[in-house]
Amino acid sequence: MTERAPDTLPADLVIHGGIIVTGETQFAASIAIRDGRIFAVGDAAAMPAARETFDAAGLHILPGAIDVHVHFRDPGYTHKEDFESGTAAAAFGGVTTVFDMPNTIPTVADAAALTAKHAIAASKAHVDYGLYAVLGEDTIDKVPELVEAGIIGFKLYMGNTFGRIPTPSTGAMLEAFEVVAPTGKRVSLHAETNSVMERRQRQLVEAGRTDALAHLASRPAVVAVEAVARAAILAEWTGARIHVLHISSAAELGPLRDAKARGVDITGETCPHYLMLGAEDYARWGGIIRVNPPVREAANQQPLWDALADGTIDMIATDHAPHTPEEKTRAEIWSVDCGFPGVETQMPLMLTEVAKGRYSLSDYVRWSAVNPARIWGLYPRKGVIQPGADADLAFVDMGRTWTIRDADLKSRSKVSPWDGRDVTGMPVHTMVRGRFVVKDRALQADTKGHGRPVHTFQQMPAAAPRHADQTIAAATAVVAPGAAA
């Protein structure tokens, strides 16, 4: 990097020599940055003078990935992860924006808990972030205050997972969708039918099944199929926007496609572990592979890849869910905590498939950056390399081959089913709003607290609630016939 003066120059930094990747194409160009945003993209000779320049020769420059599904465990479970370690891991993985889930202690269920969590994130985050609030039986009346206090969206647990957030009844789901629909916010769904899973797990325990595959047996794909179909019906009726988290099976794609064809505002994500791991991997990894929904039979992998390619699945996320090695290696599967880290490994895992020729680098940029930004109302501020956008950049060496090692992860969780996996493609530098957070694979000084909330500029399309005259709020507001006015 070379120095230029004076401070009044029109650009803070100009990046030369890299290959820029968009959702449609890639091309050699320079990037000028001023005040944290991209100022110009074009030929090197056309770039303005700058205080500094950076040589990105040999590297592909991608929009920083947006991971809409992470669990940083802060507050309440910081022995597993916190916002500092989790966002450092994100930066090492080329991820520049994260959406953190609400199953912490306390649960993010009211404005006070949300405000406290915002303070934690603001003081620790290396990358930008959004915060979810929980949507359930007891929080329907909290929707207005949660929106006002600053959320990226709501999380509704249709099935149990870590933290044991209570699962709302279908009646409560309908009412919750009725209340959220006019706000325009999107509801992310853990789409597994709780009653089926609870019953099957109880029967498996009674039968003496404690092996790792018993977890898969307790949650067959039908629990997701039913949940996706049910949620889509309720969203269609109310006009609520919904997002299906961690799609794990080919069977879910049917109700998802059907709902999209009917015009339901429904989107979906999948994760690397559903694309690249299968039931045969339980023999090697045991409880380490336990996650909700479970890693399923390998026959599900290609349909999920195909669904990404044809747009049925909109994006890649990670469900980064860290635990300690002791919590992941217990002998009985039912006592093993569900989940494992992924925010740091998603990009190299997916880039390896680019190197194999499975899909293009532009495909990956759409799934990891453009689509998340569009769907969550952050585009064109995020997810794209063009003038006016935040300078969130992942500088990738596409030819770099290396091996993922749990011991090297920046997450506090040093246990995953990716340990020892060879990959091709490494995020070498990561920039958030014009500032290097990771440079030459080293976390830069004083970037803790650099991250900022993204809900402040989120612009969702105008809300489109339906059947507003038939909501429970409308029905109970009607004066009963014969009653005094």
Secondary structure, 3 states (H helix, E strand, C coil): CEECCCCCCCEEEEEECCEEECCCCEEECEEEEECCEEEEEECHHHCCCEEEEEECCCCEEEECEEEEEECCCCCCCCCCCCHHHHHHHHHHCCEEEEEECCCCCCCCCCHHHHHHHHHHHHHHCCCEEEEEEECCCCCHHHHHHHHHHCCCEEEEECCCCCCCCCCCCHHHHHHHHHHHHHHCCEEEEECCCHHHHHHHHHHHHHCCCCCCHHHHHHCCCHHHHHHHHHHHHHHHHHCCEEEECCCCCHHHHHHHHHHHHCCCCEEEEECHHHHHCCHHHHHHHHHHHCCCCCCCCHHHHHHHHHHHHHCCCCEECCCECCCCHHHHCCCCHHHCCCCCCCCCCHHHHHHHHHHCCCCCHHHHHHHHHHHHHHHCCCCCCCCCCCCCCECCEEEEEEEEEEECCHHHCCCCCCCCCCCCCEEEEEEEEEEECCEEEEECCEECCCCCCCCCECHHHCCCCCCCCCCHHHCHHHHHHCCCCCCCC
